[in-house]
Amino acid sequence: MKIEDLIRDTFFLSPDTEIENSHGPGSLEGWDSLGHVNLMSAIESTYDISIDMDEIIQITSVADIKTILEKKGITTT
């Protein structure tokens, strides 16, 4: 699953909602502090990985998520 689709699903966004690499907490409907936790949990479940607290705190954008996933061997495109 593409990360953009996972973000749409997690935040119940319409399928045509554009997800940009620059989007982050506060820039998409539902991506607040609780939404951030929910998204991290969804990412861990979907990709069968663990994201540690330091990584979670460093995530401020979709680009950051992609970087972390790529470091864990997950293709994001």
C-alpha positions as CSV (number, residue, x, y, z in Angstrom):
1,M,0.0,0.0,0.0
2,K,1.3,3.4,-0.9
3,I,1.8,5.7,2.1
4,E,-0.5,8.4,0.6
5,D,-3.3,5.8,0.5
6,L,-2.6,4.8,4.1
7,I,-2.8,8.5,5.1
8,R,-6.1,9.0,3.3
9,D,-7.5,5.8,5.0
10,T,-6.2,6.7,8.5
11,F,-7.7,10.2,8.4
12,F,-10.8,9.3,6.4
13,L,-9.9,11.6,3.6
14,S,-11.6,11.4,0.2
15,P,-9.7,9.4,-2.4
16,D,-9.0,12.5,-4.5
17,T,-7.3,14.4,-1.6
18,E,-3.8,15.3,-2.7
19,I,-1.1,14.2,-0.3
20,E,2.1,16.1,-0.7
21,N,5.6,15.3,0.7
22,S,5.4,18.6,2.6
23,H,2.2,17.7,4.4
24,G,2.5,17.0,8.1
25,P,0.7,17.4,11.4
26,G,-1.8,20.2,11.2
27,S,-1.8,20.4,7.4
28,L,-4.3,17.6,6.7
29,E,-7.7,17.2,8.3
30,G,-7.3,14.7,11.2
31,W,-3.5,15.0,11.4
32,D,-3.3,16.3,14.9
33,S,-1.5,14.8,17.9
34,L,-3.9,11.8,18.3
35,G,-4.0,11.4,14.5
36,H,-0.2,11.3,14.4
37,V,-0.3,8.4,16.9
38,N,-3.0,6.6,14.9
39,L,-1.0,7.1,11.7
40,M,2.2,5.7,13.3
41,S,0.2,2.7,14.5
42,A,-1.3,2.1,11.1
43,I,2.2,2.3,9.4
44,E,3.6,-0.2,11.9
45,S,0.7,-2.6,11.3
46,T,0.6,-2.2,7.5
47,Y,4.3,-2.5,6.9
48,D,5.0,-4.9,9.8
49,I,7.7,-2.7,11.3
50,S,8.4,-0.9,14.6
51,I,8.9,2.8,14.7
52,D,10.7,3.9,17.9
53,M,9.8,7.0,19.9
54,D,12.8,9.1,18.6
55,E,11.7,8.4,15.0
56,I,8.0,9.3,15.8
57,I,9.1,12.6,17.3
58,Q,11.3,13.4,14.3
59,I,8.4,13.0,11.8
60,T,7.1,16.3,10.7
61,S,6.1,15.5,7.1
62,V,5.2,12.8,4.7
63,A,8.8,13.0,3.3
64,D,10.0,12.2,6.8
65,I,7.8,9.1,6.9
66,K,9.1,8.0,3.5
67,T,12.7,8.4,4.7
68,I,12.1,6.3,7.7
69,L,10.3,3.6,5.7
70,E,13.1,3.5,3.1
71,K,15.7,3.1,5.9
72,K,13.7,0.1,7.1
73,G,13.7,-1.4,3.6
74,I,10.1,-0.4,2.6
75,T,9.5,1.0,-0.9
76,T,7.2,4.0,-0.8
77,T,6.4,4.6,-4.4
